[in-house]
Structure formats: C-alpha cells, structure tokens
Amino acid sequence: MDTATANWQQEGAARFQQGTAFFRSQARPARDLGILAAALERQRLGSLNLLETMAGCGVRSLRYALEANVDRLVVSDADPELQPLLQQNLAAIVGDRLDLRCDSARRLFAEAFAQQQFYDFVDVDAFGTASEHLASAWDAVKVGGCLYFTATDGRSLSGHDRDLAFRAYGVWARSHPSIPEQGLRLLIAALQHQAWQRGFGIQPLFSYYSGQAFRVLIRLLPTSGKVNQQGWLGYCHHCGQYQVRPWRQLSPVALQCPEDGQPLALTGPLWIGPLHEVAYLQALQQQAIAWNWTAIADLLQQFQAEATLPPYCYTLGEIGRRGRQDPPARSRLIQSLQNAGFAAAGSHCQPQAFKTDAPWQTCLKLARSLVIDDANSRESPC
C-alpha cells in the first residue's frame, strides 16, 4: 500500500485509512457511544480487556485504545486481505496492548470459552441478522462485563420478513408505526434468551437505533432474573392503540383490543423492560460533557427522557392520518401531554414519533385541540 498517496481520515483521536474495508462515517454516534462506555467500564474496573470482532479498517479499535485507554485489545477481522490495512492503522497502539488476529468471530468466542479467558467488553459489529453470533458471543463475555451488539436486518426486525425473523431470532414480528423500537426490543429478547440458557441474566444499559443499525449495550448478570421482562406487544390496526401483554397473559381476551374488540397484531416475545439504565446514562453523559461531545450528550439526554416510558411510540403521521388533520409540532404535543399529567418524551428512534403513557385517544384529542387553537388564533383579529 502506498501510504504516501493514500487518503487519510480522522475520527476523534484516530487517524486511519479506509482502504477496501466497509466504513460508514454516518455511524460515528454508535462508535462514540461505545468509546464512552468502554471508558466508563475502565474507570469502574481499573483496567479493561476488550475483544473487537469484524474490525474492518480498525477505526473502532484505534479509538478504544487512544480515547478509552483500553489496556488490552484483541482485534480481529476474518478477511486476510485487510490485515495489512489493520497493521498500518493500528500501528499507533504501542507495546503489548494489541493482539491482532485474522480469525472469525465464532472461533474467537469459542477460544475464549475453551480457555476460560473472558473479556470485560466485547464489540460485535455484525452485518445482517447476526443470528449466528447471538449465542456464541456470550461465551466470550465475563460475568459483569458488557456486550456491544449490532444487527442491521431491518426487514426481519420490522416485521416485513416474518419467516426470517422467526428463523433468526425465534420471534414473531409484525409491522406497525413503532417498528424501529420494536427491533431493539426483539434483539434484546433474543440475547436475553441465550443468556438464560447459560444460567445468566442481562441488563440493557442503552439501546440505539441509527436508521440503519440496531445497537444494544448489555451487561451480563450472574443470575437469570425474572422472566416477566419479556412479553408481547399488541397493536390494533383498527384504532391505533398499543397493548403490552406479559408472556403468561395470552388468553383469548388478551388477544383482543380492549377499546374496540378487534384482534391485536402481536409481536414477541420481546423485551418489555427499560431500553436504558438511567444511572448509567447519566455517567456516560457526564463523560461526554467532559470531553465536549455535545451532540452525544444531547442524545444521552434523550435516552434518559424515554427510558421509563412504555415499550412503543406513536407517530405524528398516525396523528394526522387517524385525526384527519395536519398534526401539531411534536414538541407542542409532548408539552400538552405533560401539562395534562402524563409522562411524554420524543423517541430517539424516529424524529417524528413520541412516547407517552397517555391513551391513544387522549393523544388524538389533545392534538386536535392544539390544531383548533392554532386555527382560532390565526382567524382572530389583531
């Protein structure tokens, strides 16, 4: 490779070349969140050993070393043609901190389990369903450690390819207005199921949908925990209301919408607990502010606002379609819901969606009143 003429790029503290590796500059927020989390875990533990599979050009590994100050990195990509590029890009990691490999993710996971040498932080940035790694990735994670896992198969997680969703994740997925958040919850549930099979539990620390990828950071817990963290999400295509059903409550009555008696379109089993751990988000946000990462600090604030709200969201498009009106601004509707005594916040998954514990019909009524107030204010004389 002619380093004199090659194009160099900069992201954070990392100076690197893309070469023939797949790289999306738009995915930087997900990388930033991973760097923050690794830095926080290192502060908590005193040192950190990290495994990154599917390293690509190595930008994440370089940033983990330079910005999160990870003590030991095992970095691998199964494509041998990328080895010269990785060696060049990771040359800034000096000493014995780096173990550069050319192995598949599954082989590295199996090796960690066979040798009982587990990692504090495992980054799996897979393409597609990543179903082959759902089970094996846990074999490399230390109890109390973190798994940063990616899936990019929007068709199955959104319910547009139900057969693939069932084959890949063992879930039944349906399509409705809240499908980006649904994808995160289905992915968490699949990972939780695999942890359960090993006698462990999980705690989602944060969940992020970027528009192209589903990213979740999950801590492995020593005990399996309660099974009621999984359940079913029902959506009534007739009236637009959501219903959350714990997994034990699938009686014939529970399969019908309580508003109009119509059958619910069910998705599940999926994670119905919080997508984010608020205390962890606050610690990440403090670090982001200290590093002057303003955009990421704002994103973490949005995570906090939505963390304890129900496991679905409503869209302004549905407000307009079902209310037969132009919807109000999202911020005004959220404020109106809060003024009425409900919890409400924007959804990070969809710019034109909001989350609330208010009934759907209440959302429609408040939106309609805002539109009427706007019309009256325009017609009133000066």
N, C-alpha and C positions, 0 to 999 in steps of 0.2 A: 504494500500500500504506500502510495506516495504521500507522506504526511506533509510535505511542503506545499502541495497544491490542494489537498483535501479541505473541505469546508468544515470548520469547527463551529460548534454551537455551545451556548451557555444556558444552563438552567440552575438557578441557585448558585451553589459553590462549585457545581460540576461543569467542567469543560470537556466536551466529548465530540465524537464523530458518529453520525448515524450509520454510515456505510449502507449495507444491504439489509440491515435489521429493521423490523417493523417498529415505528415510533410515531406517536401522536402527541404533538405539542399541546393539543387541547385537553389531554388527560392529566395535565400538571396538577390540578387540585387534588386528585386522588393520590398522586405521588407526594404532594405536600402533606396531606393528612397522614400518610404512612411514615414520613420522616418525623413529624411531630410525635406520633405515637411511639416510635422507636426511641426517640429522645426521652420521652416521659418514662418508658419502661426501664431505660438505662438508669435514670435518676432513682427510680424505685428500687432497683435490684443492686445497683452499684457497678454492674458490668452487664454486657449483653452479647450473647452469641446469636447470630441471625443466619437463616437459610433463605436465599432467594433462588427460586427455580425460574426457568424461562426468562433469563436475564436480558435477552435481546442485545442491545448495544451497551448495556451496563450502567445507564444513567441512574437508575434507582440505587444500585449497589454503591456507586460512587457518592451519591448524596447521603446514603445511610452512613458511610464512613466519614465523610467530611463534615456533615451537618449534625447528624445524630450521634457522632463519635462512637459508633458501634465497635466493640472490642475485637470481635472475631466474626468474619463473614465467610460463609461457604456459598459461592456463586457459581451457577451452572446454566448452560444452555445446551440442549441436545444437538444443535446444529454445529458440526465441526467447522463449517466454513466461517462461523462467527468467532472462532477462538482468537485469530489474530487481532480482530477488532476489539474484543474484550480485553486482551492483554494490553493493547495500546491505551484504551480508555481508562483502565483500572491501574495503570502504572503509578498513579499518584497515591495509591494505598500502599504505604511502605511497611517494611518489617514483615512479621509473620501473621499479620492480621487477616490476610486474604488466602483462601484456599479456592483456586479457580478450577472448575471441573467441566467436563463435557459429558454429562450423564442426563438421562431422563429424570423427570420429577419422581416418578414412581420408584425408580431404582434408589434415589436418594432417600425417599421416605422409608423404603424397606431396609436400607442400610442403617438408618438412624435407629429403627426399631430393633434390628438384629443385634446391634452393638450397644443398645440402651444408652445412646448418646443423643439426648433430645435437645431441642432448641428453644430459646426464650421467645423467639419471634420468627414466624415462617410466612414468607410472602409468596403467594401463588397467583400470578397474573396470567390466568389462562384465557384462551380464546375459545368461544363457543360455549357449550354446556358445562365443560369442566367436570362432567359427571364421573369420569374415571379417577378424579382426584378427591371426590367428596369423602370417600372412606379412608384412603391411604394417607391423606395429608395429616390427619390426626396422629398417625403413627410417629410423626417427627416432632410433635409439639410437647414440650414439657408441661406437666400439670401446673397451672397458674400462668402459663405462657399464652401467647397470642397467635392467632391465625388470621392473616390478612388475605382474604379470598375474593376472587373475581369470577364472574360469569358474564358473557356478552350475548347470550342467545335470547334476545327479546321475544322472538316468536313463540317459544315454548312457555316462558315465564309469564307472558302476557295473555296466554290462553288461545293464541291463534294457531298453535300446533299442539293440540291436546295429547295426541299419541306420543309425541316426542317428550312432552312434559312428564307423562307417566313413565316412559322408559327411562328417562334420565334422572328424574328426581323422585319417582314414586308418588306423585301428587296429581290431583285433578285440577286443572286450571281453566277458568272461564274468563271471557273478556268483558270489561266494564270500564267506567271512567277512571278508576283508581288503579289501573294495572301497573304503573311503574313501582308504586309502593308494594303492590302485591308481589312483584318479582323479588324484591328484597326479602319479604317475609317467607316466600316459598324457599328461597335459598337458605335462609337461616334455619328453617324447619328441617330441610334435608341434612344440613350439617349437624343439627342437634340430634337427629335420629342416629347418625353414625357415631356420635359421641356416646349416646345412650348404649349402643351395642358394645361399647368398650367399658361401660360402667361409670362413665363420666357425665358431667353436665356442662352447660355453656352459659356465658353471659355476653350478649351483644354489647359492645362498647360504643360503636357508632355504625351507621349504615348510610351509604351514599349512592345515589343514582345520578349519573352524569349525563344521561341522554343516550349514551352508547353502552355503558357498562354498569353492572351491579357490583358494588364493593362493600364488603362487610368486615369489620374487625371484631373478632370474637375471642374471649378468654376461655380457656379450658379449666373447668372446675373439678375438684376431686370427687364430688358426689353428684348423682344424676339429677336431683331436684324433682320438682313437681311436673307431672305430665299435662296439667291444665294450662301450661304455657302454649300449647298447641290447640288449634281448633279449626273452625270453618268460617269462612266469610261468605255470607249470602247477599246477593244483590237482586232487587226486584226491578226487572226491566220495565214493568208497568208503571210504577210510581217513582222509582229512582232512589228508594230508601235502602240503606245497608243494614244488615243484621249480623252480629257476631255470635256464633254458636260454639260453646266448648265441645270438645270432641265426643263427650259422653251424651250430649243432648241432640241426637239426631232422630228424634221421634217424628212421626208423620206431621204433627202440629208444627214442629220446629222447621219443617221444610217449606212452610208457607209464610208469606209476608203477613205480619200482624196488622198492617194498615189496610190491605185490600184483599187478603186471602189468596193472592196469586202465588204460583210456585217461585221459589227462590233459585237463582243460578248460584250453585255452591262451588267455592274454590277451597281446596285444602287436601290434607292437613297443612296448615301454615302457622307460623309464629304469630301469636296474638298479643304477646307482651310488648314492652317498650322497644323501639328500634335503637335507642341510645341510652347510655348511662350518664345522667346529668352531671354527677360529680366528676366523672372522667372528662366530659366535655369542658367543664369549667377549667380543669387543669390544663387541657390542651389549649384552650383559648388564652389562658394566661401566658403560656409559652409562645403562642402565635403573636400576641401583643408585644412580648419582649423582643421578638425577632422582627417586629414591624411588618408582619404578614397580615395586612389589614383585611384583604379580601377573604382569607381563610378564617380570620377571627369573626368576620361577619357571617360566614357560612356556619361556623360552630354555634354562633348565637341563634341562628335559625334552627339548627338541630335541637337546641335546648327548648325553644318555644314549642316545637312539635312533639317533643319526646313523650309526654304523658297523655297525649290525645288518642282517640280511638284509632284502630288499625285500618283506616281508609281515609279518603279525602273526597271532596266534591269539587266540581269544576265550574268555572263561570260559564262555559259553553252549555252545560246542562241547565244552569240557572236561566240562561237565555232561551234555550230550546223548550224547556218544560213550562217556563213562565211566560213564553211568547212575548219577550221583551228584550231590549238591549240590557245586558247585565251592568250593574254598577261596578265601580273600581273595586278590586279585591281588598285594598286597604280599608275602604269605607265600609264594606260589608263585614269585614273582621271586626272593626271598631263597633259597628252596630250590634253584632252578636255579643261582644264583650259588655257593652252597655246594658244589654238585656239580661246579663247574668250568666252567660255561657262562656266556656273556655273556647278560644279560637286562635288560630295562627295560620300563616301561609305554609304551604308544603314546599320543601326544597326540591321535591321530585318533579313538580310541574309548576311553572311560573304562573299559570292561570288557575291554580287549584288552592283550596283552603281546607283545613282540618278543624273540626269542631265537635263538641258533644251535644250540640243542639239537634233536634229532629230535622229531617229534611224539609218538611212542610214549613217549619219555622224559618229556615233559611230562605225559602221561596217568598214567604210573607214579608220578611224584613227587606229582601232585595226589591220586592215590588214597591214597598213603601219608600225606599230610597229613590227609586225611579220616579215615582209620583211627586215626591218632594222636589226633585230636580226640575220636573216639568212645570210645577206650580211656580217655582222661583223664577223660571225663565219667562213665564207669562205675566207675572205680577208687574205692575207699573213701577217705574223708578221713584 
